[in-house]
Amino acid sequence: MRETRAAIRYAKAVLNLALDLKKADKVNEDMQLIASTVEENKELQILLVSPVYKVKVKKAALSELFEKKVSEISFGLINQLMENKRLPLLAEVAKQYTIIYDHYKGTEIAKVTSAIPLTDDLKTKVLKKVKDILGKEVHLENIVDPSIIGGFILKVGDKQFDASILGKMNNLRREFEDNLYVPKF
């Protein structure tokens, strides 16, 4: 929890700087790249949190990965986190930046969990439906989870609609348990 609050503070500071310099869109792309790179690379995650590796090694690795791919604002964040010994927060800061940026832009994120990846046609239909309901710009994020068996779970903000087979099976199980007659002797 404490790390999340620190990440939010860094993210807000970077967003304010990016807005002042009119580079918030580019920095948002950078933050998405940073978050996905860290999330997909186990070795990088270990490097960021491990006290065994010296700052020099971490800086060289991050320079190699990001210096030519991200803006000076985004790379400045990496350097600031290194200087403040808060490098383990990098991925969380990047995620929080994207969340705060989307909120600033008035954009919602709709997370659709499905048993198989959504087709482009289905993504378009879901996106249109959610936009009509919310009346806002919406980005769709598809999470694949075979354990839901079929159907989908749609989550937008703090609202969730569960149309999955697993969800329906769980509801049936609860109904059976609630209506189970156990004779008393």
N, C-alpha and C positions, 0 to 999 in steps of 0.2 A: 504494500500500500504506500509506504513511504517513497519507494522508488518511482511509483506511478506519479505521485505528486511532483517529484523532482523532474520527471520526464515532461510532465505537462508544463511546468514553468519554463524549461528549456524550449519546448515546442512553441509556446506563446511568444517567447522572446525572438525566436527565429522568424515566426510569422510576422511579427511587428516589423522587424528589419526588412523582410522580403516585401511587405506591403509598402513600406517607405521607399524602397528602391524599385518598386513596380516589377518585381520578379517572383511574385508568390506562385504563379502557375508553374514556372520552371522549377522552383524549389519543391513544389508538391511532387512533380515527376521525379526529382532527385530522391525525395524521402521514400517514395514508393519503391524505387530501385534499391535503395539502401535496406529498407525493411525486408524486401523479398530476397535480396542477396544474403543477408544475415540469417534469415529464416531457413533458407535452403542449404546453407553450408555449415555443417556441424563443426568442422575444424575452425571456422571463423568465430563461431559462438564460443568455443573453448578458448581461443586466442584472446577474445575481448574480456572474458571474465577471469582468466588465469593470472595470478600474481607472479607466476614463474617466469613468464615472458617479460622482457624488459620493454620499456616504452619505445625504445628505438626500433625494436623488432615489430611492435604493433604499428608504429607510424609507417614503417616501410611497407608493411602488408596493406594497410589501408590506403596509402598513397598509390600503390600499384593498382589496387582495385578501383578507387574512386576519383583520384585527382583529376584525370582528364575527362571523366564522364559526368561529373556533377559541377554545378556552379560554384563560384567562390564563396557564396554564402553557406552552402551546404558543407563544403570542405572546411570552412571556418568553424562550423559547428563541431565537426570531428576533432579539429585541433583544440577547440575550447574544452570539449569533454576529456581529451587526453590531458590537457593542462590541469584540469580540475580533478583528475583521477576518477572520472565518472564514465569511462568508456563502456562499461557493461550496460549502460543505459541507452546506447546508440540505437538499437532496434526499437526500443520502446518510445524514444523521442520521435523517431521517424513515424511510427504508427500514430502517436498522439498528434503530431503535426498534421497528418492527413485527416484525422478526425476533426480537429479544430478548423482546418482549412475548409472541409466540406460544410461544417456548420456555418462558417463565415459566408460561404457561397450560397447557403440555403439548399444544399444538396443532402439527400438522405441516402443511406446505404441499405439496400435490401439484400439480405442473405437468404439464398434459397439452398436448402440442403436436399439433395436427391440421391437416390441409390446409384444412378448412373449420370454422367455429365449431360447437361442440358444441350439440346441442339440449338443452333443459332435462331431458328424459327421460333422455338419455344421461349428462348430468352427474350426475343422481341415482344412476344405476346405478354409474357409476365411483366416485363418492364412497362409496357403500355398500360396494363391494368393497374399496376401500382402507382404510376404517374397520375392516372385518372382519379384514383382514390385519394391520394395525398395532395394533388395539385402542386407538386414540387418536382424539381429535377431529381432523378433517382439513378444511382449506379447499382448495377446488379453484380453480386458476388455469388458464384456457384460453389458450394461445398459438397463434395462427393462423399457419402457415407453409406456403404452397402448394408449396414446393419438396420437401416430403416425399411428394408425389403422393397418398398415401392412407394409411389406417391411423392410428396414433398413436404418440407417444413419451411414456411416463409416467415422471416423475422425482419421487422422494420422498426428501428428504435427499440422501445420496450414492449411492443406488441408482437405476438407470435400466433400464427395460424398453422396448426398441425393437421395435415391431410395425408400423413404417412400411414402405411399399413401397420407398422410397429405401434404407432400412436393409437390406432383404432383397436389393435389387439390388447394393448394395455388398458384402454377404456373398458373393453368387454370383460377383461379379467377383474377389474375393480368392481364392475356391476355384479358379476357373479359372486365375488367375495362379499359384497354388501348385502346381497339377497340370499346368501346361503343360509339354509335353515338347519340349525343344529339342535336336535331335541335335547331337553334337559331331563335327566333321570334323577 
